[in-house]
């Protein structure tokens, strides 16, 4: 009998040791948002990891009544605690302080604007959404002598303007971002060609008269980024993240993207690695990491894509980053290329939720390039948000020629950064400058309303040239005896992509005013772009100038060998017809 009870005792112990509990719960941020993609480790499971779903939930069998759980997510503090298995758990991850600052630093430029409301996103009649921008106003140099703006190579705005004009629509005001329109042309004054190639930025400043205000002047600040030698371009670890949802089933969406990626694949090298993730009705890994030498294999996957289903964008982004991490190397150009019309309708879909997720991923050293396509229901605001928070850039592709420009002609500018977190500070001397106005670099309303925000530096691609413009009002002290003396100082700060070394360059801006019609033609062309953008935005600062004035200014500067510049004349002409249909041309 004693042996029988001993047997029952051991059976009970054995049953207890093999008892299964089900640990269920949900993970939230300290702001109350659900967190997906959180890595979960249980002490009872050893090194095996699990992840939370789209709504932050999880369910894991465990043999223990109380198990120790570890939660890990980039940008958040690690959570490590014993928890009971029988109760539903609501667990909170605290965001690291550095991550909080990264999310806050979203200003495009540092300016002073008053009377700001909380109106954030503008929706057009076509269902498209854009960030609601506040045009920069004149600022007193005596009260605020220092201003600043972020550098980047984003150029989506010009493509948006072009497709609206060519489709005979008025351009939505918020789709017009003048700094991106200038970026599109990568304007290079002759002064850049006269200097030797450098591992640092080259700067040039020109001061001219202002065509729309006789008492004011225009200051052009040009910067030229270092250029990578083609034989030293590092290998790429690229993940194509392609939207194949039902909304992409139009000629100017998925088929256009397929044509764009074919062009990119033709430029790949053997040392480049390509992966493809698709999302539409679900998330699929269409191609695991593959050498760029296997072009037919990659092309076959691209050609076989078809559009169908809903848009689980957030889950697809996590999958793409996971693939990028599996092939990650510090010596590589690690990048996810998201191609979509921007309409995420399953999972995390708000700009804030997507932004938080991207920020948590970018700390891994993987950049994000966004390529937008389509017309109608296009979500520009989301793609702009994702690219900025993903250490990357944003372009809009409206035709095959634009695809070739972005992914072939300007391949290294688009995909290879030479500077990160790049921004400029300019300090004006109030003895000579009364007021100034930064043209373009306008901030979203919600960002200005948050007084804790700072400038978020941008990413600059290899060999890119960029230009910023100021309208300035000189003081009465600007007389002949300060000719060639400095009236402003430009400070450029950025980080090197691999080492994260902080670089600072300073340039003095001399007071040497010149006639706009006598300087390098790129400055007149830049002036015509700024005028065109200002008219489309309905700006009050250009004193009634119209499209005819823009055309006349541009035609004095257009390079006849530059297809994009010649196209600009045609776009201005067509815009004049759309906005002034009853006007008779006298040109």
C-alpha positions as CSV (number, residue, x, y, z in Angstrom):
1,X,0.0,0.0,0.0
2,X,2.8,2.4,0.9
3,X,4.4,1.8,-2.5
4,X,1.0,2.6,-4.2
5,X,0.8,6.0,-2.5
6,X,4.4,6.7,-3.4
7,X,3.5,6.0,-7.0
8,X,0.5,8.3,-6.9
9,X,2.7,11.1,-5.3
10,X,5.2,10.9,-8.2
11,X,2.4,10.8,-10.8
12,X,1.0,14.0,-9.2
13,X,4.4,15.6,-9.4
14,X,4.9,14.6,-13.0
15,X,1.5,16.0,-14.0
16,X,2.3,19.3,-12.3
17,X,5.7,19.5,-14.1
18,X,3.9,19.1,-17.4
19,X,1.0,21.3,-16.7
20,X,0.4,24.0,-19.4
21,X,-0.7,27.5,-18.7
22,X,-1.4,30.1,-21.3
23,X,0.3,33.5,-20.7
24,X,-1.8,36.2,-22.5
25,X,-1.5,39.9,-22.6
26,X,-1.0,43.2,-24.5
27,X,1.9,45.6,-24.7
28,X,1.5,49.4,-24.6
29,X,3.8,52.4,-24.9
30,X,3.9,54.8,-22.0
31,X,1.7,57.0,-24.1
32,X,-1.0,54.3,-24.2
33,X,-0.4,53.2,-27.8
34,X,-0.3,49.4,-28.6
35,X,3.1,48.2,-29.7
36,X,3.5,45.6,-32.4
37,X,6.7,43.7,-33.2
38,X,7.9,43.6,-29.5
39,X,10.3,40.7,-29.0
40,X,9.2,38.4,-26.1
41,X,11.4,36.0,-24.2
42,X,10.1,33.7,-21.4
43,X,12.6,32.2,-18.9
44,X,10.9,28.8,-19.4
45,X,11.4,28.9,-23.2
46,X,15.1,29.8,-23.1
47,X,16.4,31.6,-26.2
48,X,13.2,31.1,-28.2
49,X,11.6,34.5,-29.0
50,X,8.0,35.5,-29.8
51,X,6.6,38.8,-31.0
52,X,3.4,40.9,-30.3
53,X,0.8,41.2,-33.1
54,X,-0.6,44.3,-34.8
55,X,-2.6,45.3,-31.8
56,X,0.2,44.6,-29.3
57,X,-1.3,41.3,-28.1
58,X,0.4,38.0,-27.4
59,X,-0.4,34.4,-26.2
60,X,2.3,31.9,-25.3
61,X,1.9,28.5,-23.6
62,X,4.2,28.1,-20.5
63,X,4.6,25.2,-18.0
64,X,5.0,27.7,-15.1
65,X,2.3,29.3,-13.0
66,X,4.7,32.3,-12.6
67,X,7.1,32.9,-15.5
68,X,9.7,35.6,-16.0
69,X,9.1,37.7,-19.1
70,X,11.5,40.0,-21.0
71,X,10.2,42.5,-23.6
72,X,12.5,44.3,-26.1
73,X,11.8,46.9,-28.8
74,X,14.2,49.3,-30.4
75,X,13.8,52.8,-28.8
76,X,12.2,51.5,-25.6
77,X,13.6,50.4,-22.3
78,X,13.8,46.6,-21.7
79,X,11.1,45.2,-19.5
80,X,12.1,42.2,-17.3
81,X,9.7,40.9,-14.6
82,X,8.1,37.7,-13.2
83,X,4.3,37.7,-14.0
84,X,1.5,35.2,-13.2
85,X,0.4,33.1,-16.1
86,X,-3.3,32.8,-15.2
87,X,-4.1,36.6,-15.4
88,X,-4.3,38.7,-18.6
89,X,-1.4,41.1,-18.6
90,X,-1.3,44.7,-19.7
91,X,2.4,45.6,-19.9
92,X,4.0,49.0,-20.6
93,X,7.3,49.8,-22.2
94,X,8.9,53.2,-21.5
95,X,10.4,55.1,-24.4
96,X,14.1,55.9,-24.1
97,X,14.7,59.6,-23.6
98,X,16.8,59.8,-26.8
99,X,13.9,58.3,-28.8
100,X,11.5,60.8,-27.4
101,X,13.7,63.7,-28.6
102,X,14.0,62.1,-32.0
103,X,10.2,62.1,-32.4
104,X,9.9,65.7,-31.2
105,X,12.7,67.0,-33.5
106,X,10.5,67.5,-36.6
107,X,10.9,71.2,-37.5
108,X,11.9,71.8,-41.1
109,X,13.1,75.2,-40.2
110,X,13.4,77.4,-37.1
111,X,11.2,80.4,-37.6
112,X,8.8,82.6,-35.6
113,X,5.1,82.3,-36.6
114,X,2.2,83.5,-34.4
115,X,-1.5,82.6,-34.2
116,X,-1.0,78.9,-34.9
117,X,-4.0,76.6,-34.8
118,X,-4.0,72.8,-34.4
119,X,-5.3,72.0,-38.0
120,X,-2.9,69.3,-39.1
121,X,-3.8,67.4,-42.3
122,X,-5.4,68.9,-45.4
123,X,-7.6,66.6,-47.5
124,X,-8.3,67.4,-51.1
125,X,-11.5,66.8,-53.1
126,X,-9.7,63.8,-54.6
127,X,-9.2,62.2,-51.2
128,X,-5.5,63.0,-51.1
129,X,-3.9,64.2,-47.8
130,X,-1.1,66.7,-47.2
131,X,0.5,68.4,-44.2
132,X,-1.0,71.8,-43.5
133,X,1.9,74.2,-43.8
134,X,2.4,77.7,-42.4
135,X,4.4,80.0,-44.7
136,X,7.4,81.6,-43.1
137,X,7.0,85.2,-42.3
138,X,9.4,88.1,-42.0
139,X,11.5,87.9,-38.8
140,X,13.2,90.8,-37.1
141,X,17.0,90.3,-37.2
142,X,17.4,92.4,-34.1
143,X,15.1,90.2,-32.0
144,X,15.9,86.9,-33.7
145,X,19.2,87.1,-35.6
146,X,19.6,83.3,-35.9
147,X,17.5,81.0,-38.1
148,X,18.0,77.5,-39.4
149,X,16.7,74.8,-41.7
150,X,17.1,71.1,-42.4
151,X,18.9,69.7,-45.5
152,X,17.6,66.8,-47.5
153,X,17.1,65.6,-51.1
154,X,13.3,65.3,-51.0
155,X,11.8,66.5,-54.3
156,X,8.3,65.0,-54.3
157,X,6.6,68.3,-54.4
158,X,7.7,69.2,-57.9
159,X,6.4,65.9,-59.3
160,X,3.1,66.5,-57.6
161,X,2.8,70.0,-59.1
162,X,3.7,68.6,-62.6
163,X,1.1,65.8,-62.5
164,X,-1.7,68.2,-61.3
165,X,-0.9,70.7,-64.1
166,X,-0.6,68.1,-66.8
167,X,-3.9,66.7,-65.7
168,X,-5.5,70.2,-65.9
169,X,-6.2,70.5,-62.1
170,X,-5.4,73.3,-59.8
171,X,-2.5,72.3,-57.5
172,X,-3.5,71.8,-53.8
173,X,-1.8,74.6,-51.9
174,X,-0.3,72.2,-49.3
175,X,1.3,70.1,-52.1
176,X,3.6,73.0,-52.9
177,X,6.9,72.9,-51.0
178,X,9.3,75.4,-52.6
179,X,12.5,73.9,-51.1
180,X,11.6,70.5,-52.7
181,X,10.9,72.2,-56.0
182,X,14.4,73.8,-55.9
183,X,15.8,70.4,-54.8
184,X,14.4,68.7,-57.9
185,X,16.8,70.5,-60.2
186,X,19.9,70.1,-58.1
187,X,21.0,73.6,-59.2
188,X,24.8,74.0,-59.5
189,X,26.3,77.5,-60.0
190,X,29.5,77.8,-62.0
191,X,31.4,78.5,-58.7
192,X,31.0,74.8,-57.7
193,X,32.7,73.6,-60.9
194,X,35.7,76.0,-60.3
195,X,36.5,74.3,-57.0
196,X,38.4,71.0,-56.5
197,X,36.4,68.0,-55.3
198,X,36.3,67.8,-51.5
199,X,35.3,65.4,-48.8
200,X,33.5,68.3,-47.2
201,X,30.5,70.4,-48.3
202,X,31.2,73.3,-50.7
203,X,29.2,76.5,-50.1
204,X,28.5,79.6,-52.2
205,X,26.3,82.7,-51.5
206,X,25.0,85.3,-53.9
207,X,23.1,88.5,-53.0
208,X,20.9,90.2,-55.7
209,X,18.0,92.6,-56.0
210,X,14.5,91.2,-55.4
211,X,12.3,91.3,-58.6
212,X,9.0,91.7,-56.7
213,X,10.2,94.3,-54.1
214,X,12.6,97.1,-55.1
215,X,13.6,97.8,-51.5
216,X,14.5,94.2,-50.7
217,X,17.2,91.8,-51.7
218,X,17.4,88.0,-52.4
219,X,20.1,85.9,-50.7
220,X,20.8,82.6,-52.4
221,X,22.7,80.0,-50.3
222,X,24.0,77.0,-52.3
223,X,25.6,73.9,-50.8
224,X,27.2,71.0,-52.7
225,X,27.6,67.6,-51.0
226,X,30.7,65.4,-51.3
227,X,30.5,62.9,-54.1
228,X,31.3,59.2,-53.7
229,X,33.6,57.7,-56.3
230,X,31.8,55.1,-58.3
231,X,34.4,52.5,-57.6
232,X,34.1,53.0,-53.9
233,X,30.3,52.9,-53.6
234,X,29.6,50.4,-50.8
235,X,27.5,47.2,-51.4
236,X,23.8,47.6,-50.9
237,X,21.4,45.6,-48.8
238,X,18.1,46.7,-50.2
239,X,14.6,45.5,-49.4
240,X,11.9,46.4,-51.9
241,X,8.7,46.9,-50.0
242,X,6.0,47.0,-52.6
243,X,2.3,47.7,-52.1
244,X,0.2,45.3,-54.2
245,X,-3.2,46.1,-52.5
246,X,-6.3,46.6,-54.5
247,X,-5.8,50.4,-54.7
248,X,-2.6,49.8,-56.7
249,X,-4.5,48.2,-59.6
250,X,-4.2,51.2,-61.9
251,X,-1.7,52.0,-64.7
252,X,0.0,54.8,-62.8
253,X,0.5,52.7,-59.7
254,X,1.7,49.1,-59.6
255,X,2.7,48.8,-63.3
256,X,4.6,52.1,-63.0
257,X,6.4,50.8,-59.9
258,X,7.3,47.5,-61.7
259,X,8.9,49.6,-64.5
260,X,10.8,51.7,-61.9
261,X,12.2,48.7,-60.1
262,X,13.2,47.0,-63.4
263,X,15.3,50.1,-64.1
264,X,16.9,49.9,-60.6
265,X,17.6,46.2,-60.9
266,X,19.6,46.8,-64.2
267,X,22.1,48.9,-62.1
268,X,22.7,46.3,-59.4
269,X,26.1,44.6,-58.9
270,X,27.0,41.1,-57.8
271,X,27.8,42.4,-54.3
272,X,24.4,44.0,-53.9
273,X,21.7,42.0,-52.1
274,X,18.0,42.4,-52.9
275,X,14.9,41.2,-51.0
276,X,11.3,41.8,-51.9
277,X,8.4,42.1,-49.5
278,X,4.8,42.6,-50.8
279,X,1.6,43.5,-49.0
280,X,-1.9,43.2,-50.3
281,X,-4.4,41.0,-48.5
282,X,-1.5,39.9,-46.4
283,X,2.3,40.2,-46.1
284,X,4.6,38.0,-48.1
285,X,8.3,37.6,-48.6
286,X,8.4,37.4,-52.4
287,X,12.2,37.2,-52.6
288,X,14.7,36.3,-49.9
289,X,18.1,38.1,-50.1
290,X,19.5,37.6,-53.6
291,X,22.6,38.8,-55.4
292,X,22.2,41.6,-57.8
293,X,23.9,39.3,-60.4
294,X,20.7,37.2,-60.5
295,X,18.8,39.8,-62.5
296,X,16.4,37.4,-64.2
297,X,15.3,35.8,-60.9
298,X,14.6,39.3,-59.4
299,X,12.9,40.5,-62.6
300,X,10.6,37.4,-62.7
301,X,9.4,38.2,-59.2
302,X,8.7,41.9,-60.0
303,X,6.9,41.0,-63.3
304,X,4.8,38.4,-61.5
305,X,3.2,40.9,-59.1
306,X,-0.5,41.7,-59.2
307,X,-2.7,44.0,-57.2
308,X,-5.4,42.7,-54.8
309,X,-6.6,42.9,-51.2
310,X,-6.4,45.3,-48.3
311,X,-3.3,47.2,-47.1
312,X,-1.6,45.8,-44.0
313,X,1.2,48.4,-44.3
314,X,2.5,48.4,-40.7
315,X,3.0,44.6,-40.6
316,X,4.8,44.8,-44.0
317,X,7.1,47.5,-42.7
318,X,8.1,45.3,-39.7
319,X,8.7,42.4,-42.1
320,X,10.9,44.5,-44.4
321,X,13.0,45.8,-41.5
322,X,13.4,42.2,-40.2
323,X,14.7,41.1,-43.6
324,X,17.1,44.1,-43.8
325,X,18.4,43.2,-40.4
326,X,19.1,39.6,-41.4
327,X,21.5,40.8,-44.1
328,X,22.7,43.9,-42.2
329,X,26.4,45.0,-42.3
330,X,27.9,48.2,-41.1
331,X,29.8,48.4,-44.3
332,X,26.7,48.2,-46.5
333,X,24.1,50.7,-47.6
334,X,21.2,49.2,-45.6
335,X,17.9,50.5,-46.8
336,X,14.2,49.7,-47.2
337,X,12.5,51.1,-50.3
338,X,8.8,51.5,-49.7
339,X,6.7,52.0,-52.8
340,X,3.0,52.8,-52.4
341,X,0.2,55.2,-52.8
342,X,0.4,55.7,-49.0
343,X,-3.0,54.3,-48.1
344,X,-2.5,52.1,-45.0
345,X,-5.9,50.7,-43.9
346,X,-5.0,47.7,-41.7
347,X,-3.0,47.7,-38.5
348,X,-1.3,50.9,-37.3
349,X,-2.4,53.5,-39.7
350,X,-2.2,57.0,-38.1
351,X,0.8,59.1,-38.8
352,X,1.8,59.1,-35.2
353,X,1.7,55.4,-34.8
354,X,3.6,54.8,-38.0
355,X,6.1,57.5,-37.0
356,X,6.7,55.8,-33.6
357,X,7.3,52.5,-35.3
358,X,9.8,53.9,-37.8
359,X,11.7,55.8,-35.1
360,X,12.2,52.6,-33.2
361,X,13.6,50.9,-36.3
362,X,15.9,53.6,-37.6
363,X,18.3,53.2,-34.7
364,X,19.4,49.9,-36.2
365,X,21.2,51.8,-39.0
366,X,18.6,51.0,-41.7
367,X,17.4,54.0,-43.8
368,X,14.0,54.3,-45.4
369,X,13.3,55.6,-48.9
370,X,9.7,56.3,-49.8
371,X,8.5,56.2,-53.5
372,X,4.9,57.5,-54.0
373,X,2.7,56.8,-57.0
374,X,-0.9,57.4,-58.0
375,X,-3.5,60.1,-58.2
376,X,-6.6,60.3,-56.1
377,X,-6.6,59.0,-52.5
378,X,-2.8,59.6,-52.4
379,X,-1.4,60.0,-48.8
380,X,1.5,62.4,-49.2
381,X,1.4,63.3,-45.5
382,X,2.1,59.7,-44.4
383,X,5.0,59.1,-46.8
384,X,6.6,62.4,-45.9
385,X,6.3,61.5,-42.2
386,X,7.8,58.0,-42.7
387,X,10.7,59.1,-44.8
388,X,11.8,61.9,-42.3
389,X,11.6,59.6,-39.3
390,X,13.3,56.8,-41.2
391,X,16.6,58.6,-41.9
392,X,15.7,58.6,-45.6
393,X,14.2,60.5,-48.4
394,X,10.9,60.8,-50.4
395,X,10.2,61.1,-54.1
396,X,7.0,61.0,-56.1
397,X,7.0,59.1,-59.4
398,X,4.4,60.3,-61.9
399,X,5.9,58.7,-65.0
400,X,8.6,56.4,-66.3
401,X,11.0,59.3,-67.0
402,X,10.8,60.3,-63.3
403,X,11.4,56.8,-62.3
404,X,14.6,56.8,-64.4
405,X,15.7,60.1,-62.9
406,X,15.2,59.0,-59.3
407,X,16.5,55.4,-59.6
408,X,19.1,55.5,-62.4
409,X,20.3,59.0,-63.3
410,X,20.4,60.2,-59.7
411,X,20.9,56.7,-58.2
412,X,23.7,57.6,-55.7
413,X,21.9,60.8,-54.7
414,X,18.8,58.8,-53.9
415,X,20.2,55.8,-52.2
416,X,23.7,56.7,-50.8
417,X,23.9,59.2,-47.9
418,X,27.1,61.2,-47.4
419,X,25.6,63.2,-44.5
420,X,22.9,62.5,-41.9
421,X,21.1,64.8,-39.4
422,X,22.3,67.7,-41.6
423,X,21.1,71.2,-40.8
424,X,22.1,74.8,-41.3
425,X,22.1,77.8,-39.0
426,X,22.5,81.3,-40.4
427,X,23.2,84.2,-38.1
428,X,22.4,87.6,-39.5
429,X,24.1,90.8,-38.4
430,X,21.2,93.1,-37.2
431,X,23.4,96.2,-37.9
432,X,23.0,95.5,-41.6
433,X,19.9,93.3,-41.9
434,X,16.5,94.6,-40.6
435,X,14.3,91.7,-41.4
436,X,14.6,88.4,-43.3
437,X,12.2,85.7,-44.6
438,X,13.1,82.1,-45.4
439,X,11.4,81.1,-48.7
440,X,10.1,77.6,-48.5
441,X,11.0,75.2,-45.6
442,X,7.5,75.8,-44.2
443,X,6.5,73.9,-41.1
444,X,3.4,71.8,-40.5
445,X,0.9,73.6,-38.1
446,X,1.0,70.9,-35.4
447,X,4.8,71.0,-35.3
448,X,4.9,74.7,-34.8
449,X,2.2,74.5,-32.1
450,X,4.5,72.2,-30.1
451,X,7.0,74.5,-28.5
452,X,9.3,71.6,-27.5
453,X,10.1,70.8,-31.1
454,X,13.5,71.4,-32.6
455,X,15.0,71.2,-36.1
456,X,15.2,67.6,-37.3
457,X,18.3,67.3,-39.5
458,X,17.9,65.6,-42.9
459,X,19.9,63.2,-45.0
460,X,21.9,64.3,-48.1
461,X,22.8,62.0,-50.9
462,X,26.1,61.8,-52.8
463,X,26.9,64.8,-54.9
464,X,23.6,66.5,-54.4
465,X,23.4,70.3,-54.8
466,X,20.8,72.3,-52.9
467,X,19.8,75.9,-52.7
468,X,17.9,78.0,-50.1
469,X,16.6,81.5,-50.6
470,X,16.0,84.4,-48.3
471,X,14.2,87.7,-48.9
472,X,16.0,90.3,-46.8
473,X,15.4,93.9,-45.9
474,X,18.7,95.8,-45.4
475,X,19.1,98.5,-42.7
476,X,20.1,102.1,-43.5
477,X,23.6,101.2,-42.2
478,X,24.3,99.2,-45.4
479,X,26.5,101.6,-47.2
480,X,29.4,101.4,-49.6
481,X,32.1,100.9,-46.9
482,X,30.8,97.4,-45.9
483,X,31.2,96.0,-49.4
484,X,32.8,92.5,-49.2
485,X,32.4,92.4,-45.4
486,X,30.4,89.7,-43.8
487,X,26.8,90.4,-43.0
488,X,25.9,86.8,-42.1
489,X,27.5,83.6,-41.1
490,X,26.4,80.1,-42.2
491,X,27.1,77.1,-39.9
492,X,26.5,73.6,-41.3
493,X,26.3,70.6,-39.0
494,X,26.0,67.0,-40.0
495,X,27.1,63.5,-39.0
496,X,29.0,61.0,-41.1
497,X,26.8,58.0,-41.9
498,X,29.1,55.2,-40.7
499,X,31.0,56.7,-37.8
500,X,28.4,59.2,-36.7
501,X,31.2,61.7,-36.3
502,X,29.8,65.2,-35.9
503,X,31.1,67.7,-38.5
504,X,30.8,71.4,-38.4
505,X,31.6,73.8,-41.2
506,X,31.4,77.6,-41.1
507,X,31.2,80.0,-44.0
508,X,31.1,83.8,-44.0
509,X,28.6,85.5,-46.3
510,X,30.0,88.8,-47.7
511,X,27.9,91.8,-48.6
512,X,28.5,91.9,-52.4
513,X,25.1,92.7,-54.0
514,X,24.8,92.1,-57.7
515,X,22.1,92.5,-60.4
516,X,20.0,89.4,-60.7
517,X,20.1,89.7,-64.5
518,X,24.0,89.6,-64.5
519,X,24.7,86.7,-62.2
520,X,24.8,83.0,-63.0
521,X,21.6,81.9,-64.7
522,X,20.9,79.2,-62.1
523,X,19.9,82.0,-59.7
524,X,17.3,83.4,-62.1
525,X,16.0,80.0,-62.6
526,X,15.8,79.5,-58.9
527,X,14.0,82.8,-58.6
528,X,11.4,81.7,-61.2
529,X,10.8,78.4,-59.3
530,X,10.3,80.4,-56.0
531,X,7.9,82.8,-57.8
532,X,6.0,79.9,-59.3
533,X,5.6,78.1,-56.0
534,X,4.6,81.3,-54.2
535,X,1.8,81.9,-56.8
536,X,0.5,78.4,-56.5
537,X,0.5,78.7,-52.6
538,X,-1.3,82.1,-52.9
539,X,1.5,83.9,-51.1
540,X,1.0,87.5,-50.2
541,X,4.7,88.3,-50.5
542,X,5.2,88.5,-54.2
543,X,3.0,91.6,-54.8
544,X,0.6,90.4,-57.5
545,X,3.3,88.8,-59.8
546,X,1.7,86.3,-62.2
547,X,2.6,83.3,-64.3
548,X,3.7,85.5,-67.2
549,X,6.4,87.1,-65.0
550,X,7.5,83.6,-64.0
551,X,7.8,82.5,-67.6
552,X,9.7,85.6,-68.6
553,X,12.2,85.2,-65.8
554,X,12.7,81.4,-66.5
555,X,13.2,81.8,-70.2
556,X,16.2,84.0,-69.5
557,X,17.8,81.2,-67.5
558,X,16.8,77.9,-69.0
559,X,19.6,75.7,-70.2
560,X,18.5,74.5,-73.7
561,X,20.3,71.2,-73.1
562,X,18.4,70.5,-69.9
563,X,15.2,68.6,-70.5
564,X,13.8,69.2,-67.0
565,X,14.4,73.0,-67.2
566,X,12.7,73.2,-70.6
567,X,9.8,71.2,-69.3
568,X,9.4,73.8,-66.5
569,X,8.6,76.5,-69.1
570,X,5.8,74.3,-70.5
571,X,4.4,73.6,-67.0
572,X,4.3,77.4,-66.2
573,X,2.6,78.0,-69.5
574,X,-0.1,75.3,-68.9
575,X,-0.6,76.6,-65.3
576,X,-1.3,80.0,-66.7
577,X,-4.0,78.5,-68.9
578,X,-5.6,76.6,-66.0
579,X,-5.6,79.4,-63.5
580,X,-6.4,82.2,-66.1
581,X,-8.6,80.4,-68.7
582,X,-10.0,83.7,-70.2
583,X,-6.7,85.3,-70.5
584,X,-5.4,85.9,-74.0
585,X,-1.7,85.1,-74.5
586,X,0.3,88.1,-75.8
587,X,3.7,86.4,-75.6
